[in-house]
């Protein structure tokens, strides 16, 4: 760990611990803080040790990992309608989208590779094998909260949970049936509609939401994006010791692609689609006073297609056409038993099984002829895991171990441990360490055609540790924290060109490091004003570039990893000057980062940029069960121009007006 990070952490810890309790109490006595929970309160006060289920899979306050919780209520109050945009404001997380809405998007958490984050919806894994996931179809309309856990989590979740886990919890309905509806429209011919239904009683809770999103995009032609989603959940409680939950998700994403591989707007007919259906059924039973047993069965099917046909009779030079079809299927089951050994101590033992299948076809046409490739493959994975987690007096801890046995790469063991110490009621100091892995994608293992897979690939792996401190002030109205982390990535899978017929293009050969500092602050000094801010300092370095030994390659020796900014910061506020009026604003600043210019295959430095967002919502008949809200949101207020990916400009100023009926 760099001396700089150690000194910053030491200074931060010292400053937080030095805050005098007497001084804080004096401030509290001089400040009138109401505890109203009505419409005028715009942000919930989160306790120092919130229950973050994703971190341990059991309800304990002592979370040893760095975690951020975003509530759906707060996201909607800030005018954030898509999960992808909500994640942009999380410390340690970088989003890079290649151009217009719906385009390919990469998510990097703590400097890790894309595909290093396990994504769950109500406990159901929705990543493709190897970790990739399209966030474009996830909106915030039906979300109760999003938990982002930073750090390795393969002990509980297996592959893909290398640098963290993102879990989305949908709303659990209560009371009489209630309808909600949203309609929004604005710049780039954007229009969005959503319809929801929720309700519940002591025996059953339910929530459903259907949505549609359309836009013409930011380019002059062939830039549209159309998304359709349908999701719902039903929770049953037949008796006091039994619960069951059924979750369903359906989504379609239709994207037109006007750009070539370098970002030039030249293609009038390239087009890709993705349709995904996921389902999960979880049932739990309490046995006696100390044992809980749970079973989760999950299913995911994804059908993707890309079609870039010949532009016309004159389009005959180079590689002028490409088509592909993919069907990916995942079936999994996980059974676990949680035993309460004594007050605050829970032991977990579990077994998981997953079956993965993929069927792919691709055709490339060029002046040199046609090249077809296809494969159909499947692989299975069995895993056993155990965890001991506790929270007693001022100390909490978590230690776990997992062993996976995979048909493709054999056995892999992961471990993770952490401790948390609370020297007083307002301070938490924690440390954790562990390892994790990401399995190869099916394409990397089995691809045929233009690229050839390698069935002998090993999983990419990492080891990681972090140290953090959190301090609360002003009767939990102010919460500030700092985390230092250090990671090493090994056996990174690298693509290399080869002219030998039938030779593999993928090999485990590269390695890199990622270390940094995350700062967070949440302030609710008044019931009508809430502020959230974050800063990340990130340093990535390539240790072994493998085959890529040139000064301009993806893995440049000694250089930073691509698209990971060294500095980034966010800030946002929600202000309710009147009970019926809500204002929000946000600022995001992203520093310089390296990227690859695919036009010249040379490394470039993308300049720093900042964006400002703002908006207002006015609620009419707010005391009724179905209040009406009128909204106006402006993103990129200053109409700044920047690129998250070299050659692909980001959207300019966007103005969206909307109506919402219901809560």
C-alpha positions in Angstrom: 0.0 0.0 0.0 1.3 3.4 -0.9 2.5 5.7 1.9 0.1 8.3 0.6 -2.9 6.1 1.3 -1.7 5.0 4.7 -1.1 8.6 5.7 -4.5 9.7 4.4 -6.3 6.9 6.2 -4.4 7.6 9.5 -5.2 11.3 9.3 -8.9 10.6 8.6 -9.2 8.1 11.4 -7.5 10.5 13.8 -9.8 13.3 12.8 -12.9 11.3 13.1 -12.0 9.8 16.5 -11.0 13.2 17.8 -14.4 14.7 17.3 -15.5 15.6 20.8 -18.8 14.1 22.0 -19.4 17.1 24.2 -19.0 19.4 21.2 -21.4 17.3 19.2 -24.0 17.3 22.0 -23.7 21.1 22.2 -24.4 21.4 18.5 -27.4 19.1 18.9 -28.8 21.2 21.8 -28.5 24.3 19.6 -30.2 22.6 16.6 -33.9 21.8 16.4 -34.2 18.5 14.6 -37.7 17.2 14.2 -38.4 13.5 13.8 -41.5 13.8 11.6 -41.9 10.9 9.1 -44.4 12.7 6.9 -44.0 14.2 3.5 -41.6 16.9 4.7 -38.9 14.4 5.6 -36.9 13.7 2.5 -34.2 11.3 3.7 -34.2 8.5 6.2 -31.5 8.6 8.9 -29.4 5.4 8.4 -27.9 3.9 11.5 -24.1 3.4 11.7 -24.4 -0.3 11.3 -27.3 -0.8 8.8 -28.4 -4.4 8.1 -26.9 -5.1 4.6 -28.2 -8.6 3.8 -26.0 -8.9 0.7 -22.7 -8.7 2.7 -23.4 -11.8 4.9 -26.7 -13.3 3.7 -27.9 -13.2 7.3 -29.4 -10.2 9.2 -26.5 -8.8 11.2 -25.6 -5.2 11.9 -21.8 -6.0 12.0 -20.9 -5.6 8.3 -17.2 -5.9 7.8 -17.2 -5.0 4.1 -17.6 -1.5 2.6 -21.2 -1.1 1.6 -23.5 1.6 0.1 -27.3 1.5 0.3 -29.4 3.5 -2.1 -33.1 3.7 -1.4 -35.6 3.7 -4.2 -37.4 6.6 -2.6 -34.2 8.7 -2.6 -33.3 7.8 -6.2 -36.7 8.8 -7.4 -36.6 12.1 -5.4 -33.3 12.9 -7.2 -34.9 12.3 -10.6 -32.9 9.1 -11.3 -34.9 6.7 -13.4 -32.3 4.1 -14.4 -30.2 1.9 -12.2 -27.2 2.6 -14.4 -27.3 6.3 -13.6 -27.7 5.6 -9.9 -24.5 3.6 -9.8 -22.5 6.4 -11.4 -22.7 8.2 -8.0 -21.3 5.3 -5.9 -17.7 5.8 -4.7 -15.2 3.3 -6.3 -17.5 2.6 -9.3 -16.9 3.9 -12.9 -19.4 3.6 -15.7 -18.3 3.8 -19.4 -20.9 3.8 -22.1 -20.0 3.8 -25.8 -22.1 6.7 -27.0 -25.9 6.9 -27.1 -28.5 5.3 -24.9 -28.6 1.6 -24.8 -25.0 1.2 -26.2 -22.5 -1.2 -24.8 -21.7 -0.2 -21.2 -18.8 -1.3 -19.0 -18.9 -1.1 -15.2 -15.6 -1.1 -13.3 -15.7 -1.4 -9.5 -12.5 -0.6 -7.6 -10.5 -0.8 -10.9 -11.5 -4.4 -11.7 -12.3 -5.7 -15.1 -15.9 -5.6 -16.5 -17.7 -8.7 -15.4 -16.2 -8.6 -11.9 -19.5 -7.7 -10.2 -22.2 -10.2 -9.4 -25.6 -8.7 -10.0 -28.8 -10.0 -8.2 -32.4 -9.1 -8.2 -34.2 -10.3 -5.0 -31.5 -12.9 -4.6 -31.7 -14.1 -8.3 -28.3 -13.9 -10.2 -28.8 -12.2 -13.6 -25.3 -12.1 -15.0 -24.3 -14.0 -18.1 -21.7 -16.7 -17.4 -18.4 -14.8 -17.0 -20.0 -11.8 -15.4 -21.3 -9.6 -18.2 -24.6 -7.9 -17.7 -26.6 -5.2 -19.5 -27.9 -2.6 -17.0 -29.9 -0.8 -19.6 -33.2 -2.6 -18.8 -33.2 -1.9 -15.1 -35.2 1.2 -13.9 -35.8 2.5 -10.4 -39.6 2.5 -10.6 -40.2 -0.6 -8.5 -37.0 -0.6 -6.4 -37.1 -0.6 -2.7 -33.3 -0.4 -2.3 -30.0 -1.2 -3.9 -27.1 -2.7 -1.9 -23.6 -2.3 -3.3 -21.0 -4.3 -1.4 -17.4 -3.5 -2.4 -14.7 -6.2 -2.1 -14.4 -9.9 -2.9 -17.5 -12.0 -2.2 -17.0 -15.3 -4.0 -17.2 -17.1 -0.6 -21.0 -16.5 -0.7 -21.7 -16.0 -4.4 -19.1 -17.9 -6.3 -17.9 -16.7 -9.7 -18.1 -13.0 -10.8 -18.2 -11.5 -7.3 -14.6 -10.4 -7.7 -14.7 -6.8 -6.7 -18.2 -6.6 -5.4 -21.9 -7.5 -5.5 -24.9 -5.3 -6.5 -28.2 -6.5 -5.3 -31.6 -4.9 -6.2 -34.5 -5.4 -3.9 -37.9 -4.7 -5.4 -40.7 -3.2 -3.4 -42.8 -5.4 -1.1 -46.4 -4.2 -1.3 -48.4 -3.3 1.8 -52.1 -2.5 2.5 -54.9 -2.0 0.0 -54.1 -2.5 -3.7 -52.6 0.7 -5.1 -51.8 1.7 -8.7 -49.0 4.0 -9.8 -48.3 5.4 -13.2 -45.5 7.4 -14.8 -45.2 9.2 -18.1 -42.1 11.2 -19.2 -40.9 12.7 -22.4 -38.3 15.1 -23.7 -35.1 15.7 -25.6 -34.0 13.1 -28.3 -37.7 12.2 -28.7 -37.4 10.3 -25.4 -40.6 8.9 -24.0 -41.0 6.6 -21.0 -44.1 5.0 -19.5 -44.5 2.8 -16.4 -47.5 1.2 -14.6 -47.3 -0.4 -11.2 -49.6 -2.3 -8.8 -48.8 -3.2 -5.2 -50.5 -4.2 -2.0 -50.6 -6.8 0.7 -51.7 -8.1 4.0 -50.4 -10.5 6.7 -50.5 -13.5 4.4 -49.4 -12.2 1.0 -47.5 -9.2 -0.4 -47.2 -8.3 -4.1 -45.7 -5.8 -6.4 -45.7 -5.6 -10.2 -44.4 -3.0 -12.7 -44.4 -2.8 -16.5 -42.4 -0.2 -18.3 -41.5 1.1 -21.8 -38.7 3.4 -22.9 -38.1 4.8 -26.3 -35.6 7.3 -27.7 -34.2 8.4 -31.1 -30.7 8.7 -29.6 -28.1 11.3 -30.0 -26.9 10.6 -33.6 -28.4 11.8 -36.9 -29.5 8.3 -38.0 -29.8 4.6 -36.8 -29.4 5.7 -33.2 -32.7 4.6 -31.6 -33.2 2.5 -28.4 -36.3 0.7 -27.3 -36.7 -1.1 -24.0 -39.6 -3.0 -22.5 -39.6 -4.5 -19.0 -42.0 -6.4 -16.8 -41.2 -7.5 -13.3 -43.0 -8.6 -10.2 -42.8 -10.4 -6.9 -45.2 -12.2 -4.6 -44.4 -13.0 -1.0 -46.4 -15.6 0.9 -46.4 -16.1 4.7 -48.6 -19.2 5.4 -47.5 -19.3 9.0 -45.2 -17.5 11.4 -42.3 -19.9 10.6 -42.6 -20.1 6.8 -42.1 -17.7 4.0 -41.9 -18.0 0.2 -41.1 -15.5 -2.6 -41.6 -15.7 -6.3 -39.7 -13.2 -8.5 -40.1 -12.7 -12.2 -38.2 -10.4 -14.6 -38.7 -9.9 -18.3 -36.8 -7.4 -20.5 -36.2 -6.5 -24.1 -33.5 -4.1 -25.3 -33.4 -3.1 -28.9 -30.4 -0.9 -29.9 -29.5 0.6 -33.3 -25.7 1.0 -33.7 -24.7 3.8 -36.2 -21.0 3.7 -35.2 -18.1 1.5 -36.3 -15.4 0.2 -34.0 -13.7 3.6 -33.8 -16.9 5.6 -33.1 -17.4 7.0 -36.6 -21.1 7.5 -37.5 -21.2 5.5 -40.8 -23.6 2.6 -40.4 -27.3 2.9 -41.2 -28.3 -0.7 -40.6 -26.4 -2.2 -37.7 -28.8 -3.4 -35.0 -28.7 -5.6 -31.9 -31.3 -7.1 -29.6 -31.4 -8.8 -26.2 -34.3 -10.5 -24.5 -33.9 -11.9 -21.0 -36.2 -13.8 -18.7 -35.3 -14.6 -15.1 -37.3 -16.3 -12.4 -36.6 -17.1 -8.8 -38.4 -19.1 -6.1 -37.1 -18.9 -2.5 -38.7 -20.6 0.4 -37.6 -20.4 4.1 -38.6 -22.4 7.1 -37.7 -21.8 10.8 -37.0 -25.0 12.7 -37.2 -24.6 16.4 -35.8 -21.4 17.9 -32.3 -21.6 16.5 -32.3 -22.9 12.9 -33.4 -21.4 9.6 -33.3 -23.3 6.4 -33.6 -21.7 2.9 -33.8 -22.9 -0.6 -33.4 -20.7 -3.7 -34.1 -22.0 -7.2 -33.3 -19.6 -10.1 -33.5 -19.6 -13.8 -32.2 -17.2 -16.5 -32.6 -17.3 -20.3 -31.1 -14.7 -22.6 -31.3 -14.4 -26.4 -29.1 -12.0 -28.1 -28.6 -11.1 -31.8 -26.4 -8.7 -33.8 -27.1 -7.9 -37.4 -24.8 -5.6 -39.5 -25.6 -6.6 -43.1 -24.1 -5.3 -46.3 -24.8 -1.6 -46.6 -25.4 -1.9 -50.4 -24.0 -3.4 -53.6 -20.9 -1.2 -53.4 -20.1 -2.3 -49.9 -17.6 -5.1 -50.7 -14.3 -4.0 -49.2 -12.7 -5.1 -46.0 -15.1 -6.8 -43.4 -18.4 -5.5 -44.6 -21.0 -7.7 -42.9 -21.4 -9.6 -39.6 -24.3 -11.5 -37.9 -24.5 -13.4 -34.7 -27.0 -15.3 -32.6 -26.6 -16.4 -28.9 -28.8 -18.2 -26.5 -27.5 -18.4 -22.9 -29.2 -20.5 -20.2 -28.5 -20.7 -16.4 -30.3 -22.9 -13.9 -29.2 -22.9 -10.3 -30.2 -24.1 -6.8 -28.8 -23.1 -3.5 -29.8 -24.5 -0.1 -28.4 -23.2 3.2 -28.9 -23.6 6.9 -28.3 -20.7 9.3 -27.9 -21.8 12.9 -27.9 -19.3 15.8 -25.3 -20.6 18.2 -25.8 -17.9 20.7 -27.0 -14.3 20.8 -25.5 -12.5 17.9 -23.5 -15.5 16.5 -24.8 -17.3 13.4 -23.2 -20.2 11.6 -24.1 -20.8 7.9 -23.5 -23.9 5.8 -24.7 -24.2 2.2 -24.6 -26.1 -1.0 -25.0 -24.7 -4.5 -25.4 -26.2 -7.9 -25.5 -24.4 -11.3 -25.9 -25.6 -14.9 -24.9 -23.3 -17.7 -25.5 -23.7 -21.5 -24.8 -21.5 -24.5 -25.5 -21.9 -28.2 -23.8 -19.4 -30.5 -23.6 -18.8 -34.3 -21.7 -16.1 -36.1 -20.9 -15.2 -39.7 -18.3 -12.7 -41.0 -18.3 -11.6 -44.6 -15.3 -9.8 -46.2 -13.6 -9.3 -49.5 -11.6 -12.4 -48.6 -14.7 -14.6 -48.3 -17.2 -15.8 -45.7 -16.2 -17.2 -42.3 -18.8 -19.0 -40.2 -18.4 -20.2 -36.6 -20.7 -21.9 -34.1 -20.6 -23.9 -30.9 -22.9 -25.4 -28.3 -21.5 -26.1 -24.9 -22.5 -26.6 -21.3 -20.8 -26.8 -17.9 -21.8 -27.4 -14.4 -20.6 -26.2 -11.0 -21.0 -27.6 -7.5 -20.1 -25.7 -4.4 -20.1 -26.0 -0.7 -19.6 -23.1 1.6 -19.6 -22.2 5.3 -19.5 -18.9 7.3 -19.4 -17.9 10.9 -20.6 -14.3 11.6 -21.0 -12.6 14.9 -21.8 -9.3 16.6 -21.1 -9.1 20.3 -20.8 -5.9 22.3 -18.3 -3.7 20.5 -16.9 -6.3 18.1 -18.2 -8.1 15.0 -16.6 -10.6 12.7 -17.2 -12.7 9.6 -15.1 -15.6 8.3 -16.0 -17.9 5.5 -14.7 -20.5 3.1 -16.0 -22.0 -0.1 -14.9 -24.7 -2.5 -16.2 -24.8 -6.1 -15.9 -27.8 -8.4 -16.4 -26.8 -12.1 -16.6 -29.1 -15.1 -14.4 -26.7 -17.1 -11.6 -25.6 -14.8 -11.8 -28.0 -11.8 -11.6 -27.0 -8.2 -11.2 -23.5 -6.7 -11.2 -22.5 -3.1 -12.0 -19.0 -1.8 -11.7 -17.5 1.7 -12.8 -14.3 3.3 -12.6 -12.7 6.8 -13.3 -9.4 8.4 -13.6 -7.7 11.7 -15.4 -4.5 12.9 -14.7 -2.6 16.1 -17.0 0.1 17.6 -15.0 2.1 20.2 -18.1 4.2 20.8 -21.7 4.4 19.6 -20.8 6.8 16.8 -17.6 5.2 15.3 -17.0 2.0 13.4 -13.5 0.7 12.3 -13.4 -2.3 10.1 -10.9 -4.4 8.1 -11.5 -7.3 5.7 -9.4 -9.5 3.3 -10.2 -12.4 0.9 -9.8 -13.8 -2.6 -12.3 -14.3 -5.4 -12.5 -15.6 -9.0 -14.3 -15.0 -12.3 -14.9 -18.0 -14.6 -14.1 -17.6 -18.3 -17.0 -16.7 -20.6 -18.3 -19.4 -23.0 -16.8 -17.4 -25.9 -13.3 -17.5 -24.3 -13.7 -21.2 -23.7 -15.4 -22.5 -26.8 -15.7 -19.8 -29.6 -15.2 -20.9 -33.2 -14.8 -18.9 -36.3 -13.1 -15.5 -36.3 -11.9 -16.1 -32.8 -11.0 -19.5 -31.3 -11.6 -20.3 -27.6 -9.4 -22.1 -25.2 -11.0 -24.9 -23.1 -8.0 -25.1 -20.8 -8.4 -21.5 -19.4 -8.2 -21.1 -15.7 -10.4 -18.6 -13.8 -9.2 -15.0 -13.4 -8.4 -14.5 -9.7 -7.8 -11.7 -7.2 -6.7 -11.2 -3.6 -7.9 -8.1 -1.8 -8.0 -6.3 1.5 -9.4 -3.0 2.8 -9.5 -0.9 6.0 -12.2 1.6 6.7 -13.6 3.9 9.3 -17.1 5.5 9.7 -18.1 8.3 12.0 -21.5 9.7 12.8 -22.1 13.2 14.2 -25.1 15.4 15.1 -27.3 12.6 16.4 -26.7 10.5 13.3 -27.6 13.3 10.9 -24.0 13.4 9.5 -22.2 10.3 8.5 -18.6 10.4 7.0 -16.4 7.5 6.1 -13.1 6.5 4.5 -11.8 3.2 3.1 -8.4 2.2 1.7 -8.3 -0.9 -0.5 -5.6 -2.9 -2.3 -6.1 -5.6 -4.9 -4.0 -7.8 -7.1 -5.5 -9.5 -10.2 -3.8 -12.6 -11.6 -4.4 -15.0 -14.6 -6.2 -12.2 -16.5 -7.4 -13.7 -19.8 -5.9 -11.9 -22.8 -6.8 -12.1 -26.5 -3.9 -12.4 -28.9 -3.9 -12.5 -32.7 -2.6 -15.7 -34.3 -2.3 -16.9 -37.9 -2.0 -20.6 -37.1 -5.2 -22.4 -38.2 -7.2 -23.7 -35.2 -4.9 -22.1 -32.6 -6.5 -20.6 -29.5 -6.8 -16.8 -29.1 -7.3 -16.6 -25.3 -4.7 -17.2 -22.6 -4.3 -16.7 -18.8 -1.2 -14.5 -18.8 -1.7 -10.9 -17.6 -1.7 -9.4 -14.1 -2.4 -6.0 -12.5 -2.9 -4.2 -9.3 -5.6 -1.7 -8.1 -5.4 0.3 -5.0 -7.2 3.4 -3.8 -9.1 5.5 -1.4 -12.9 6.0 -1.1 -14.5 8.9 0.8 -18.2 9.2 1.6 -20.4 11.7 3.3 -24.2 11.7 4.0 -25.6 14.8 5.6 -29.2 15.4 6.7 -28.8 18.5 8.9 -32.4 19.5 8.4 -35.5 17.5 7.6 -35.9 19.5 4.3 -32.3 19.2 3.1 -30.1 16.2 2.4 -26.7 16.0 0.8 -24.6 13.1 -0.3 -21.0 13.3 -1.6 -18.2 10.9 -2.5 -14.6 10.9 -3.8 -12.4 8.1 -5.2 -8.6 8.1 -5.7 -7.7 5.1 -7.8 -4.3 3.8 -8.9 -4.1 0.8 -11.3 -1.0 -0.7 -12.8 -0.2 -3.5 -15.2 2.3 -5.9 -13.7 2.5 -8.4 -16.5 1.3 -7.4 -20.0 1.6 -11.0 -21.3 1.6 -11.0 -25.1 0.8 -7.2 -25.2 4.3 -5.9 -24.9 3.9 -2.8 -27.1 3.7 0.7 -25.7 0.3 1.2 -27.1 -1.6 -2.0 -26.2 -4.5 -2.7 -23.9 -2.2 -4.2 -21.2 0.7 -1.7 -21.6 3.6 -2.7 -19.3 3.6 -0.4 -16.2 0.6 1.6 -17.4 -2.8 2.1 -15.8 -5.8 0.0 -16.8 -8.0 1.6 -19.4 -11.0 3.8 -18.6 -10.3 3.9 -14.9 -9.9 7.6 -13.8 -7.3 8.3 -11.1 -9.7 10.9 -9.5 -13.5 11.1 -9.5 -16.1 12.8 -7.3 -19.8 13.2 -7.0 -22.2 15.4 -5.0 -26.0 15.6 -4.8 -28.7 17.2 -2.8 -32.4 17.1 -2.3 -34.1 20.2 -0.9 -37.8 20.5 -0.1 -38.5 24.3 0.6 -42.2 23.5 0.8 -44.0 20.3 1.6 -45.2 20.0 -2.0 -42.0 21.1 -3.8 -38.9 19.1 -4.1 -35.7 20.3 -5.8 -32.7 18.2 -6.6 -29.2 18.8 -8.0 -26.1 16.8 -8.7 -22.5 17.3 -9.8 -20.2 14.6 -11.1 -16.5 15.1 -11.9 -14.4 12.5 -13.6 -10.6 12.9 -14.0 -8.3 11.9 -16.8 -8.0 8.3 -17.8 -6.3 6.2 -20.5 -8.1 4.6 -23.3 -7.4 2.9 -26.6 -8.0 4.7 -30.0 -9.2 1.8 -32.2 -8.7 4.0 -35.3 -4.9 4.0 -34.8 -4.6 1.3 -32.1 -2.7 3.8 -29.9 -3.1 4.8 -26.3 -4.7 8.2 -25.6 -5.6 10.2 -22.6 -9.3 11.2 -22.3 -9.6 14.7 -20.7 -11.4 15.3 -17.4 -15.0 16.4 -17.5 -17.8 17.4 -15.2 -21.6 17.4 -15.5 -24.4 19.2 -13.6 -27.9 17.8 -13.3 -31.0 19.4 -11.7 -34.7 19.1 -11.4 -37.9 19.9 -9.7 -41.1 18.0 -8.6 -44.3 19.5 -7.5 -46.9 17.3 -5.8 -50.6 17.9 -6.0 -53.1 16.4 -3.6 -50.2 14.9 -1.8 -52.2 13.6 1.2 -54.3 11.2 -1.0 -53.3 7.6 -1.6 -52.6 8.5 -5.2 -50.9 11.9 -5.3 -50.1 13.6 -8.6 -46.5 14.8 -9.1 -45.3 17.0 -12.0 -41.6 16.7 -12.7 -38.9 18.5 -14.8 -35.4 17.1 -15.0 -32.3 18.5 -16.8 -29.2 16.4 -17.2 -25.9 17.9 -18.4 -27.2 21.4 -17.7 -24.2 23.1 -19.2 -24.3 21.0 -22.4 -20.7 19.8 -21.9 -19.0 17.6 -24.5 -17.0 14.5 -23.3 -16.3 10.9 -24.1 -16.6 7.9 -21.7 -15.1 5.7 -24.5 -12.7 7.1 -27.0 -14.5 8.1 -30.2 -18.0 7.9 -28.8 -19.5 11.2 -27.6 -21.8 11.2 -24.6 -25.3 12.8 -24.7 -25.6 16.6 -24.5 -28.1 18.6 -22.5 -31.3 16.6 -22.0 -34.7 18.0 -20.7 -37.4 15.6 -19.6 -40.9 16.5 -18.3 -43.1 14.0 -16.5 -46.2 13.1 -14.6 -46.4 10.5 -11.8 -49.5 9.3 -10.1 -49.1 7.3 -6.9 -46.2 7.0 -4.4 
